[in-house]
Structure formats: structure tokens, C-alpha cells
């Protein structure tokens, strides 16, 4: 046999083996820890087992000593697989394979390598499972100084012997030759044959990490972690992989479980033994240390779970300091446990109230930095500022990264006045400055109104990097705002010229995503993986005509489904169960189809929906912005007397329908679907649908946003989720500043009941209403201090030109960031009794009667003829009189009865039919004061009026109170 025939033999014989090999690879790559599934025997094999069993019974019957138990074991002591192997050996012997193997072995011993290879190839053709033949050929090529072919043949032989040690040797040889994928497979075979060989898993993970096969490395390390739970060395190797694949929840859960484990092992803290050999405690490098604590806190901060990050730092550092038993610190909502001693505070002013005194325990700067980030992003600005000031007192060269993250946290909270000095400190030193820092300084200065200073920063960036087109466009925008169109035009021309030069430059050939390795002896396509994404070969893409045809078909389906649900809706309202079931199926299809359409939920929510096939543009979006600004500036230069032209964008007109159905009809479908789901008890799904639709580019306008939010409120009230109703009402209040209708909507949503009352008196809502009250009061008394916030699109209170964002907690409403047409907000010119009375009633419901009286008296001054205000003042006065802290009890009672009398006068003047309500409230007042005789007379009068009118509600209430 010549060499060409040998190559044909190997290429032909390896086809089937390689396919089997690939199958093994796929099965082993799934999960090595999965249990072996039960194998169902074929029918023929089962029949053979039954025949053997009958033969065994016959032999037992023919035996004299049937009582001997050993005889039973002797007769049944055989293995069917062994018998089958012996049968196959007999067949091979009959075919002469044994003789041929002997001839091949003799040829190898005689040194006749080509003859030995030829004979063993013939053996393999007859019986491919003859492992000895594969081994002999492999040894022949090894002796012929062809190690790659020898390695390939040994791998084929290893599949027949199932020897873990042999697979480990093959993995090492493959790794030495650079066949990494093949080595990973060999390590997988080692672990599948010997699950106790953790070293194979570790080598597999290390090699996979080297070639950037993160999925394989992740699986291998997780398998090791399953055998050695909470091992910090394994976690340290696994952490960067999980972060790279964005599996932060798994990483955080593993670190959290490790922390809880070590806290259980050493509940009082990690104590250092004098002689580590005399204790079973793990070594210090195996314990959960301070660095691991910072890692866990960073993970929680990244996942926006700021409460968890705060608790991890506080409890974790306490445990590391050996103070785990001091759990009383958990009752403090602030971080007084780690306050600085008075002599170390400097100019820092920290005031704490309460019985628990500050602990003054030491806290590392890095841990304090995590606390500052979590507190600031959580909205607890004052506490976060306290920690941030301690961190910012350090040397900026040593802690530049911490400075930058604190500044970014302020920036995300739109606290530009606090972020600006930190960015400026970083930008002042060449060692810590960067283009990003300088651009952030410019943005902060622009948002604070210092446009000229922002211009200077952008100029500095452009002087350093003439190719920074983003900085040029930002500077052009500033020049346009400052009414310097010539300078803006010059910058825009530079950007457009740079764009044209870039388009005419030949593009460099992209570096391939994978670097091929020599294939020689590897059974895999050896490639070193990189982060570059490569297109999937052979993946077909639809043409534009096919896409349009598919869209037309979908439009026909949508119209058909819409007509069907319109026909079913009247039947559904009349209680037709079958119609309701069919309606739900059809609507669910339409809703899911709408939600899965990417064009309706663009990542950039600055633009309206423009259809499934918007008009193509030659330039990119950034280029279009440049052209828009160019056209606008040229127009301003040409006509100096006209007002600055507005940017119409030259965009296509807003599309008002989607697949043949108008967006108003779509919105009605979503609301009907949500209402039906809520009535069926599936409120969570209804809320998810409405919140998702709220993010659609098709519903950016203010009316649609209000409609969807009111629908969410309706579903929440029906399902008893009053906290959601309060959340949505607050967003509507923010959108419609100084509008009383938003507050009326809040009051309607929390009409009555214990659970609505709990939401009504929640601290967040009280703070929000108090903030709006202060803004309203300032707009009337000191309008010069009110400043329009361009980002938040509302008025904020400022002092000496600087926004007091540090004192007033600004709300971050992600869903409200959708730019769109909005109503013109006008500042009020007279006092508003509604918001003052609302806050007074909140204090009244929270049993803070003194505060309630204060604000309700203000409301009475603004509107003295309102019966609700008078009644609220009467209730607050009587409530204050019943408190032990009251030092003028009789005065409070007299004041309450006076306002109650005023309420009666005003109520009767409106309608004589309100006598029952008035008498009932007087009865409740006397009842509260213990004047039961007077209370009974009023209750009886209410009952008489109820009997005359046939009213059940007031009569039932009066009867209950009368009986009580």
C-alpha cells in the first residue's frame, strides 16, 4: 500500500470515528455533573435475557442438590455483555483477525514498520473496535517520528479502552502541540471517567480561559465549586469570567453564599489561630476576606441593589472586626456605627438623633466609598455625602478611581453642583485627567448655566484632539445657544469635512475574529477565540422585497384578528364565556406581537415611530444631526431678523397606525386586556404589559403617557396594590407641576380603607407632597428663586443661582425621560389651598395632630369657606386634645367644636340634605369626648333621617356607633 492509499485510509476511517467523537464532545460539553440516565433495553435483548433465565431454571431442576444456595449463584454468575464479547471474539477468530493481529505484531517486532501498518490497517477495516490494532499503528508512527499522526491514532484507541490516565496523557500531549480544543475534550473525558479527578477540571478551566472559551471555563469552575463549596480560590478564578459574560446575579449569589457560610463557621469573626496546625479552621487565604467583601458590594451596586450593598458593608465589616454579636446596629437606618471620632472630623458636621450613640468604629476608605455610592444612588443623599466627603479628603493620586465613581454617582443623580468640583479636581492633574473627565466637567458647567466656562473646556479638549467630533458638536450647540452662529457653523463644517474624508479613506481589512491553528492531528477546528463577533456562515437573510411581503402578510393577519376581537367584545360584555376565551386568545396574540416588534421599542426614545420600513438615509444619525444644525445655522445667518428656526428634523411624518390598526385602537386593546387580566386575578401580567407599552416610541406624547399611567392606577386599585397607584400618581404629579388635578387623582386612588391609608401616610409620599408644597409656596412668594430645570423639565428651587439639589431629594423617573411634547408649565401666582390641606390631612391620618393643625390653618386662611378644611381642623383639634402631650386641652376642644360648628353652617348652606352627615359627625365628636348623651341624640337623628330617605349607609354607620 503506497502513501496515497494510506492517506485515503485515514481520511476514510476517521470520518465515522470523528462523527462519533463529535457526538461525544457535544454530550460531554453539556453538563458533566448530570446523572447517567437509565437505558431502556431493546426488545431483542430482553428476549435474550428471558431465554437465559429459562435455561438457568432448567439447569437448577436437573441438579441434584437444589437446596445449595451457592449453586444458584454459580449458575447465574455470568454477564450478558461478557458473553456477547466472547461471541464476537469467536467470530473474529473465525474470520482470521486474531491471526492477522499476530502477523502485524510480529512485523512490528521485526522492525518492518510499513508491513505492520498495512496489516493493522486491514485488521481495522474488518474490526474497527480492535483497540490493540490502533495502538500498534500509533506506535509505528511514533517510531517513524510522526507524533501528530500517532496522537490522532491514540485518541481513537482511547475511545475503546476508557482509561482515565490515558486520556490525561493525551490531553497533555495535545496541549503541548497547541491543539487546545482537543486538549479540552480530553480533559472532559478524564473527568467523565474519573469524577474524583478535580485536577482535570482545573486544567480544563485554565486552558479554556487561556483561549477565551468562557463558557467551558465557567462550567468547569462551577463543577469544581460543586465539589468544594465556597472555596475562595475557585471563586476568585470564576469571578472575572462571570463578569465577562454578564452573569452578575450568579456571581453575587455565590459570594453571598460564601459569606454566609464563613459567618456560620466563625460567627464571631475570622480569628487568627496561634498555630494553624492545631486547628481545623481554614487558612486565612481560604477565608472570606475584606477584598471579597468589596467585590460583593460592587456586584450589588452594579445590579442596582443598593440596600444589599449597604448591608453587606455594614454587617461584613462588623464581622471582620470581630463584632458580629453587636446586632443592635442593624436597627439604625443610618451609618452612625462608622462615624468618625470628633477629633478626626475636621469641618465635617455630623448630627445624629436617637438613643444609639455613634460607634466611631474604623472603616476602610474603599468600604466607605461603596457605602457612599450606594447611599447616593439610593437617594439618601445626606448620608452618602457624609461618606463621600471622607473619601474625597484623601489624596486624589492614590484614590483617583474612587473620586471618579463618586462624581459619576452625583452625575447620574443630576447633582451637577456636587459632581463638578470632583471632576475639576481630577481634570486639574495630568495623572488623573482624561477626555472623559474634561467632557463631564463641561456638561456639569453647562447644566449649571455656566456656558462660557463650558465653552473653555470644550476648546481645551478640541485643541488637544482635533479629531474629537463629539466635542466639536457639543461646542457648536453651546455657540448656538449663546447666539454665536458663525462660530457654530465653522465647527459644523469641520465635522462634515472630517466625515467626508473618513468615507473616502479605504477601510482596512478587519482582523479575523479567530486565528486558525494547524489542523494536522487535531480532531477539532482549532481556533483561538476572541471577543470579536463573527457572522454565522451560511445564515440566510431575507431581501427587502421578502421582508415587505412578510410584513404585508402580518398586516393582514393583524387586521383579521382586530376585526375578530371587535366582534367578540359585545358578546364578552354580556357574559359569554366562550367569547371571552376566544377574545383572550386573539388579544394575547396581538399584544405579544406588538411587544416583540423592535421598531416600536427603540433604544433611543427621542423619535416617534416611523413605520416598519422608514425612508433610508445615506448618512448615519450623527451625520443627520450635523446636517440639521448646518441647515439651521445657515438659515439664521441668511436672515438676521427672523427668529431662530426650529429643528423640524426633516424627518418623515409621524405614523399613527401599525399594521393597519391605529395606535389609539392599540391602546384601547392594551387597556381592555389589562383590565380583563386584573379581574381574573393576574394583575402582575397586566402591570407588566402596561409598563412595557409605556416605553414604546408610539406613545411618547403626554396624553398617551397619562392614559397608560391611569390604566395602571386602575388595575392597581382593583388588585389592592396601592403602592403602585401612589407611584404612578407621583409621576403624573411630576409631569403636571402646579396642577391640582394630579393631586385629586391621588385622592381618588386612595379613597378609603386601612391599606389605602397606609399608602397615604407613607414617608415617601409625605416627602414628595411636602417638596411640591415648598415649591408652590416659593413660586408665589419668591419667584425669582425658581429656576427651570431643562433635564427634569420642571421648576426647581435655587439659591443664589445654585440649585439646592443637596437639600431637596430629586426623583429619578426613568420612564418619564421619554422626550416628547409637553404642556407649558406656568408658575402659580396665588396660594393653593388644596396641596396645603392635603399635607395637613396626611399628618392627620398619621396622628401628627400638631403638624396637621399648622398646615390646615394655612389652608383655612387660603379658603375659609371650605367645609372639608373646617371638618379636618375640628378632627385635628379634638385629636390633639386627646393626647397626653396637650397642655391646653380645653382650648383644643373649644377650637375643635368651633370649627365643627363652622363646618355645619357651611354644609347646610350648600344643601339641606346634608343634615344626616352633619349630625353624624357631631355624634362622632361627642362620642370621642365621652359625652354619650349628646352623641346618642345626634345618632338617633341620623337614624330618623335615614328611615325617611331609605338610606342604608348612613343609617348602618349610625347604628353601629350607637350600639358601640
N, C-alpha and C positions, 0 to 999 in steps of 0.2 A: 504493500500500500504506500503510495507516494504522499508527499506532504499536503498536496491539494486535497487528496481524499481524506487525510486526517483532519484538515480544517473543515471539510464538509461534514465529517462525522461529529466533530464537537459542536459545529453550528446546528446540526440537526438534532443531536442528542440532548442539547441544552435547552431546546425550545420547550419541551414538555416539562423538564425539570425546573426551568426558570419560571414557568407559569405556576407550577406548584409552589415554588419558592416565593413568588409574589403573593400567592394566596396566604402562605404562612405569614408573610410580612404584614399583610393587611389585618389578619386576625390577631397577630401579636401586638400591633400598634394600637388596638382599641383600648383595652384596659387589662393590664397584666394581673390585676388583683381579683378579677372576676372568677367565680367558681366554675368548675368544669360542669358542663351541662350533662344531664342524663342522656344516654344514647339509646334510642329505640332500636331493637334488633329487627332485622328484616324477617319476613315470614319464612323464607327458606332456612335461615339459620335457626329459627325457633323450632322448626320441624325436625332439624337435625339433632337439636338438644333433646327433644322428646324421644327420638329414636334411641339415643344413647341411654336415656333414663330407663326405657323399657328393657334394653339389653342388660343394664345393671340389675334390674329386678329379677330377670331370668337367671342370671348368674348366682344371685343370692339364694334363689329357690333350689338350685342344683347343688348348693353347698351343704355339706353335712352339718357343720357347726353353724347354724343360723343364729345362735344366741351370742356369738362372738361379735362384739361391737367393733373390734379392730378390723374385722373382715370388711365391714361396711366402709370404713374409711379407706381401706386398701383398694376396694373395687371402684370407689368414686374419686380416688386420688389421681385425677388426670385433668388436663386443661385443654379445652377445645381448640384454643388458639395454637397451643403447642402441637396438638395432633395435626392441625391444618398445616403448620410449618413443616412438620415431618413429612406430610403427604406431598407438599410442594418440593421438598428436598429429594424425595424419591423420584418425582417427575424429572427434576433437573438431572439427577444421576442417570435416569433412563435416556435423556437426551444428550448425554456426554458432556455436560457443563463441568462436572467435577473433574473429569479428565483434562478438559481444556484449561481449567484453572491451574491444575498441576503442571501442565506444559508451560503455561505462562510464568508461573513461579520459578520453574527450572531455567527458563530462558533468562529471567532476571538474575538468578544466581550465577548463571554462566556469563553474565555481562553483555548479553545480546539485547540491548535496550529496545531497538526497533522491533524485534520479533516479540518481545514481551508486551510491548504496547499493542501490536497487531492482534495478538491472541486475546489480550484482556478486552480490547475493543469488541472482538467477536463475542466474548462472554457477556459483555454489557448489552449487546444487541439482542441476545437471546433472553437474558435475565437482567433488566436494569437495576434490580434491587440487590445485586451481588455487591455488597459493600467492600469486600476484600479486593475485588477487581478494580474498583475506583481507587482504593488505597495504593495498589501496586502501580497503576498508571501515574498517580500523583507522585510516587516516589521516583518513578522513572524520569519524569520531567524535572524533579528536584535534582537528581543526579546529573541531568543534562544542562543544568544551570538555567533553567526556565522557571523561576519561583512563582511568577504570576499565574502561569497555567497550572502549576502544582497547587497553588492556593485555591483556584477555582475548583479543581477536582476534589480537594479535601473537603471543601464546603459541601459538595454534592454527596460525598461519602458520609459526612457528619449527619446529614438528614436521615440516614439509615441506621445510625448507631445510637443516637440520642445520649451522647456523653457530654455532660456539662463542662468538664475540664477541657475536652477537645474544642468545644465552641469558644471557650475563653482564650485558648491559644490562637484560634483562627481570628478572633476579634483583635488581639494584639498584633498579629501579622498584617491584617487589613489596615489597621491604624498606622502601622509603620510605613506601609506602601501608599498612604494617602487616600485610601478608599473608605471615607468616613461613613457614608450611608451604609455600606456593607458592614462596617465595624459596629454601628449602632444596631443593626439587625442581629449580629452575632451576640452582642450583649443581651439583647432581648431573649434570644434562645437560651442563653445561660440562666437567666432569671426564671424563665418558664420551666426549665428542667430542675433548677435548684432554687426554690423561693427563699431559702435562707441566705443566699449569696447577695448580700446588700452591696458588696463592693462592685458587683457588675452593674447594679443600678446607678451607683455613684459615677462609675466610669462612663456609663451611657449618658447620664445627665451632663457631665463635664464636656464630653465630646459634642453633644448636641448644642450646648451653649457656645462652644467654640465656633461652630459653623452656623450659628444663629437659627438653629431649629428650636425655637422657643416652645413649641407645642410638645415636642418629645422631652425636652428638658423639664418642662412643667410636670408632665405625667410621671417622669422618673423620680423627681424630688418629692412629689406628693406620695408616691408609693413608699419611699424611704420614711417619710414623715408618718405614714400609717403604721410602720413597724416601730418607729421611735418617736412617739408623740412628743410635741413641744420641745424638740431639740433645736436650740437656738442657732447652732451652726448650719443646720439644714434650712432653717427659716431665713438666715442671712443670705444663703445662696438663692433661695426661692423668691425673696422679696423683689429684686430688680426684674426678674422675669415676669412676675405678676403685674408689676407696674408697667412694664413694656407692653404687655398685652391688654392693659387697661382693666384688669380684673381686680380692682381695688377692694370691692366688698369681701372677696375671698381672702385677700391678704390681711385685711383688718380683722376678719373673724379668726384667722389663725393666730395672729398676735394677741388678740383679746383672750382666746382660749389659753394661750401660753401664759399670759399674765395671771389669769385666774388660777391656773394650775400651780404656778410657783407661789402665789399668795396662799394657796391651800397647804402646800408643802411647808412653807415657813410663814405662818400667819402673822408673826410679829415683825417680819422684815428679814432680809438676807443677812444673817450673821456670819462673820468670817471665823471659822474654827481655827484654833491654835495649831493643831496638827491635822491636816486634811486626811491623812491615812487612818485616823482613828474615828472617822465619821462616815456615814453613808450619804452625807449631803453632797450634791453635785459641786463640781469645781466652779470658781467664780465665772469663768468664761462660758459655762453652761447655764448660768442663771440669767434671768430676765433683768437686764441692766438699764442704766439711765438712757443709753443711746436707743435701746429698743422702745423705751417709753416715749421718746421724742418721735420715733418712727410711727408709732401707733397714733399719737396725737396728730401728726402731719396727715396721716391717712384719713382720719375723721374730719379734719379741716378741709381736705381736698374734696371729700364727699359731701361737704356742707352739713355735716352732723356736728355742729359746734358744741352742743350740750355734752355729747360724749367726749369730745376733745377736752373740755374743761374738767370733767370728772376724772378723766384719765390722768391729767397733770396733777390735779389736787390729791387724789387718792393714791396715785402711783408714787409721787414724791414722798408723801407721808409714809407709805410702806417702805420705801427705800431708806428713809431716815429712821426706821425702827419705831414709828409712832402709829402703827396700824390700829392700835386699840383706841385711839382718840377719834372715835367716830362722831363725836358731837359736832365736829367741824362741818359735817355734811348738812347740818341744819342751817348753816349760814349761806345765804344766797350769793354773798359777795366772797371775795378772796382775802378777807382780813387775816386769815391764817398765815399768809406770807407777806404781810405788810412790813415795810422797812422800819427799823427802830427810829425813834425820833431824831437821834443824833446823826443818822445817815440820810435823812430825807432831804436836807438842803431846803430848796424853795418849794418842794413838793408838799402840797396841803392835802392831807387825807383825813376826812372826818367820818367816823363810824358811829352808828347809833345802835342801841340794843344792849343786852346784858352780857353778851360774849365779848370779851376784850380781845384785841388783836394778838396773834400768836408770835409775830416777829420771827418766824422760822426762816432759815435761809432758803433761797430758791435760785437755781442757776439761771443765768441770763437767757440761755436757749429755751428753757422751760417757761420762763416768764414771757418770752417772745411768743410762744404758742398760745399762752393764755391771752395775750393782747390781741392776737389775730382773731381768736375765737370770740372774744367779747365784742370786738368792734363789728365783726360780720354778723354777730347775733343781734346787734342793735343796742347792746349795753355799752354805750359809748364812754360814759364817765369811768367805768371800771376798766375798760380797755385802754383809755388814755393814761390812767394811772400806771399800768404795766408798761405801756409804750414809752412813757417819759423816763422810766428807769432804764429801759433798754437803750433809748436814744442818748442817755447820759454817758454811754460807753464810747470808746474810740471808734470812729467811723471806719478806719482802715482795718480794724480787727473784726468788725461786725457789719460790713457793708451789705451783705446779703440780708441780714435781719432788718436793717434800715429800709432796704428796698421793698421787702414784703410788707412792712408796716405801712409804708407810703402807698403801696398798691391797695391795701385794705381800706385806707381812708379814701382813695380814689374811687374804688368800687362803690363805696357808700356815698359818693358825690360830696365828700367833705374836703373840697379842694383847698380851703384855707388851712387845713391841718396837713394835707399831703404836700402842699407846695414847699414849705421850708425844708422838709426832709429831702425831697428831690433836689432842691437847690444845694443842700449840703453835699449830697452825692455828686452833683454836677460840678461842684467847685474844685474837686480834687481829681487830677488826671487819672489816678489809680482806681477811682471808683466811678468816674464819669463814663457815659456811653451815649449813643444816639437815642436809645430808648429813654434814658433818664432826661435828656435835654428836651425831647419831644413831650414828655409828660409835664415838664416844667412849663412849657409853652401852653399846653392845654389848660393847666391849672390857672395860669395867669389870664388866659382868655376867658375862662368860665367865671373868674372873679372880676372881670371888667377891665383888667389892665392890658388893654390891647397893644399899646405901644411897647410894653415890656415883652409881650409875647412875640411881637414882630422882631425884636432884637434877638431873641433866642432862635427863631427860625432862620434869621440871617446867619447866625453863627453856625448852625447846622449846615446850611447850604454852602457857606464859604469853605467848610471842611470837606464836604462831599457834594460836588457839583451834580452828581447823578441821582441825588435823592429827590425824585419827582414828587413823592408824597409831601415832603416838607415844602416844596415849591407850591403845590396846590393849596396846602393849608395857609401859606403866607399870602397867596393870591386871594383866598377867601377873606382873610383879615383886611387886606387892602381894599377889597370891595366894600366891606362893612365900614371902613374908615373913609369911604368916598374918595379913593385914590385909584380910579380905574386904569390909568396909564401904567402904573407900576404892576397892577394885576395882569394887564394884557401882556406885558413883557414876559412875565413869568409863565403865563399860559402858552405863549409862543415857544418858549424854551422847552416846555414839556412836550408840546406837539412835535417839535423838531427832533427831540430825543426819541420819541415814539417812531417817527418815520425812519430814522437811522437804524433803530433796532429791527424794524421789519425788513429792511434791505440787507441786513447782515446775514450771511449764510449760517444756518443753525448747525452747531456741532453735533456730530453723531452721538446719540445718547449712549452712555455706558450701559452695557447689558446688565440686567438685574442679577444674572448668575454667571459665574466663571466656571467653565467646564473643566473637568479634570480628565486625564487619560482614562479611557474606559477599560483598557486591557483586560484585567481579571476580575473586575467588579461586576456583580450581577445587577447593580443599580445604576441609574443615571447620576453620576457623581457631580453634584453642583454645590458650591458654597453659597448659601443663601444670604441675601442682603435684604435691606428694608425696602428696596425699590420694588414696586409692584409691576409685574409683567402681565401683559394681556394674555388671556387664555387662548391657546392656539385652537383654531377651528371653530371658535364661537361665532355663530352667525348673527348678524344684525339686520333688523328689518329696514327696508328702504323707506324713504319718505312717503312714497305712494302707498306702500303696505301699511304704514302707520296711520295714514289718513283713512284708508279703507277700514282698518280695525276700529278707529275712533268713530267712524260713521255707524258701524255695527253696534258699538257700545251705546251710541246716542239713541239708536232705535230701540235698544233694549231698555234704556232708562225711561224713554217716553212711554213705552208699553207698561213698564212697572208703575210709573207715576199715575197713568190713567187707571190702572187697576186699583191702586190704593185709594184714589179719589172715589171710585165706585164703591169700595168696601167701607169707607168711613161712615156714611149714614147708617148702614146696617150694623156696624160695630157699636154705634152710639145707642142703638135700640137693644143691645144685649145679645146679639147674635154671636154665639161662641165660635162657630166655625169661621165666620167672617173675621172675628178678632184674631184667630190663629193664623189665617191666611194673610191678614194685614200685617201682622208682626213679622212673618217670614219675608214678605216683599219689602217692607220698610227696612228691615235689617240688611238686606242685600244692598239697597240704595245707600244707606248710611255708611256701611263699610266701604263700598266703592268710592264714595265721596272722600272718606278719611284716608284712603290709600292712594289718592291722586296727589302726586308730589307737587304739581304745578299750583295746587291750591294752598300748599303749606310750604312756601319758600323760606329758606333760612334768612333771607333779607326781607324784612316785613315793611320796607319803605315803599313798595309799589303794589298797585292793585293787580288783581287777576286779569291777564290779558289774553286768555284763551289757551287752548291746548297747543296751538301752533302760532305763537306770536311772530310778527314780522321780523325776519332776520336782520341783523345789523352787522356791518363789516367790522366795526370796532368793538372792543370789549366795553364793559360797563364803565370802567375807569376812563377810557377814551371818550365815551359818550359824555361823561361829566365834564371832561375838559372842553369838548365842543360846545356844550351848553353854556359854560362860563364864558367861552370865547364869544359866542353869539351875543350874550347878554352885555358883555363889556363893550363890544364894538357898537352895539345899539346905543349904549349910554354915551359913548364918545361922539357918535354921529349927531345925536340930538341932546344937547345940554339942557334944554328947557323941559324935557319930559321927565316924568318920574321914573325911577329905576325899574326897568322891565322885570316882570316876574318870570321865573323859570317854569315855563309850561312843559319843559322836558321834551317837546316834540314827540311825545310817546303816543302810542295808539290809544284810542278812546277806551274808557273802562268798559269791560264786558259785563253785562248784567244778567247773564244766564250761563248755565253749564250743562252741556249735553241736552239742550232743548228745554230745560226747566229753569225758570227764573230763580235768582238767589233768594228772593222773598219766599217763594214756594218751598225751596230747600230748607229755609229757616223754619217755616211752619212745620215741615216734616220732622225736623230735628226736635222741635219743641213737643209735638204730639208724641213722638217716640219716647222722649224723656218722661213725659207725664204718664204714659201708659206703663213704662218700666217702674216708675216710682209707685204707682198704685199697686203694681204686682209685688212690691217689696224689694225690687232690685235697684235701690237708689244709687249704689256705688257705680253701676254701669251707666245710669242716666247722667250722673255728675261727670263721669269721665268723657262721655260723648260731648256734652255741652262745653266743658273746659277745652276740649280739643278743637271744637268748632270756633271757639273764641280766638284761637290763634291763626285762623285762616286769613289769607290775604283778601278773600272775598268779602269779609265782614270787618273792614278797618274803620268804617265810619262810626261816628259816635252813637247814632241811633241803633245800629245793629249791636254794638257792644252793650248798650243799655238793655236792649231786649233780651240778649242772651244771659246777661247777669240777673235780670229779673226772673227769667225762667229758672236759673239755678236756685235763686232765693225761694221760688215757689216750691220746687221739688224738696229743698232742704227743710222748709217749714212743714211740709206734709210728712216728711220722714223723721221729723224731730231733731234734725241736725242744725240747731240754732247757731252754733259757732260758725258754720259755713255761711248762713244767712248774714251774720254780722260781718264776716269777711267781705262778702260781696257788696254789702251796703257801704262799708268804709271805702271801697274802691270807687263806688259811684259818688260818694261824698267828695273824694279827692278830685274826681274828674269834673264835677259840677260845683266848684268852690263858690261859697256865699249863696247857695241856692237852698231854700228851705224844703223843697220837695224831696230832696235826698234824705233829710232827717225825718220827714213824715213817712217815707218808705221804710226807714229803720224802725219806727214806732209801730207801723202796721205789721212788720215781720215778727215783732216780739210783743204780741198783743197781751197775752195773759198766761199764767201758769208758772209753776216752780222752775222748770227748766229754762223757759224764756227769760225768767227773772235772773237766773244765774248768768246767762249770757249778757243780759242788760247791765249788770253790775260788774262785769269782768274788768280787770285793771287796764287791759289794753284798750278796750273801748272807752273807758273813762279818760285815759290819757289822750286818746285821739280827739274826743269831743272837747276836752279842755284846751288842746292845742288849736283847734278850729275856733274856739271861743276867744282865745287870746288874739288870734289873727284878725278876727272880726272886730274886736274891740280896738286893736291897734289901727286898723284901716279907717275907723271912724275918728279916733282921737289924734293919732299921729300918722297920717297917710304918707308923710314924707319918708318915714322909715320902712315903708313897704317896698319890696324890690321884686321885680318879675324874674322868676327862675325859668330860663329857657329850656333847660333839660327836663325839669319836672313839670313845666308848663302850668305853673300856679304861682301865686304870690307867697313870698316868704318874708319873715320879719328880719330886718337887718339893723345893725347899729354902727353908725359912722362909716357906712359903706362896706362893712364886713358882715357876712351872713353869720348868724348865731346858730350854725348847724351843730355846734358842740353842745348847746344847751337844749335845743329842740330836736328830738329824735325824728329824723326824716324817714318816712316809709319808703320801702323799695317795692314797687309793684311791677313785677316782670311782665305781666300780661298787659299792663297799661302802657307799655313802652311802644306800642304799635303806633307809628306816626300816622296821622290822618287828619281830616278836617275836624275842627273842634269849635265849640261855641266861644264867642267873645266874653271874657270874664270881666265884669265891672266891679270895682270896689264899692262896697256899701257906703252910704253917706249918713245913715242914722242907725241907732242901736237896734239890735234884733232880739226880741223877747223870746223867740222860740228856742234858740240854742242855749240861752241862759236858763230858761225854765227846764229844758231837757237835762242839763247837767245838774240842776238842783233836784230833779226827780231821781236821777241816778244816785245822788248822795242820800236821798230819802229812802230809796229802796235798799241801799247798803246800810241803813240805820245810822248814818252820819248826819244827825239832825241839825247840828250847829252849822255845818257847811251848807246843808240844804236850805236853811233859813237865810243864810247870807246871799246865795245866788237867787233864791226865789224872791227875795225882797227887791233885788235888782230887776228881776222880770216884772214885779208888780209896779215898780217905778216906770218901766217902759210901757206897760199895758195894764193899767189899774182896773179895767173893766172886764177882765177875762175871768170867768168863774173857775176855770181849771187851776189857774195860778192861785186864786184865793183858797180853793179847797186844798191844794198842795201845801200852802202855807199853814192852814189850820192843822193838817195832819202832822206836819213837821213840828209845829209848836207843841202840840199835845204829846208827841213822841219825846221831845226834849224834856217836857215836864215830868215824864215818867222815868227819866234816867236819874241815877243817884248823883251824878256829877252836877246836876242842875242846882244852882244856888238861888234861883228866882222862880221857883216852881209855880207860885200863884200868878206871877206876871205872865209866864208862858201859857198857862191855862186861859187867862183872860185874853191874851193875844190870839190864841187859837180860836176861842169862841167868837171873838170879834171878826176874824177873817171868815169863820163859818157863817156868821150872820150876813156878812157882805156877799158871800157865795150864794146864800139863799135869796137875797134881794136881786142879784144879777140873774140867777137862774129863773126866778119867777117872771122877771121882765121879758125873758125870751119866750117862754111857753108855760102856760098854766098846767100842762100835762106833766111837767117835771116835778110835781109836788111829791110823788112817791119817792123819787130819787133823793130829794132834799130831806124828807122825813127819815129815810133810811140812813143817810149819812149823819144826821143829828142823833139818831138812835145809836149808831156805832160810836159816836163821840161820847155820849153819856154812858154807854156801856163800858167804854175804856176807862172812864173816870170813876166807875163804880156807882154812879147814880142810876141804879137799876129802875127805879120808879119812873123817872123821866124817859129812860130808854124804852120801857115797856109801852108807854103811851105813844111814842113815835112808831114803834114796830107795829102796834095794833092799827094805827092809822094807815100804815103801808098795806097791811093785810086788807083793810076795808077798801082801799082804792084798787087793790089787785082783784078783789072779788067783783067789784063793779065793772072793771075793764076786762076781766077774764084773763089777766096776765098771770103766767105761771112762774116766770123767772124771778121777778122782784118778790112775789109772794113766798116762793120757796126759800129765798135768801132770808127774808124777814122771819119766816117760821123757824128756820134753823137757828138764827141768832136769838130769837125769842126763847126758844127751847134751851139754848145754851146758857 
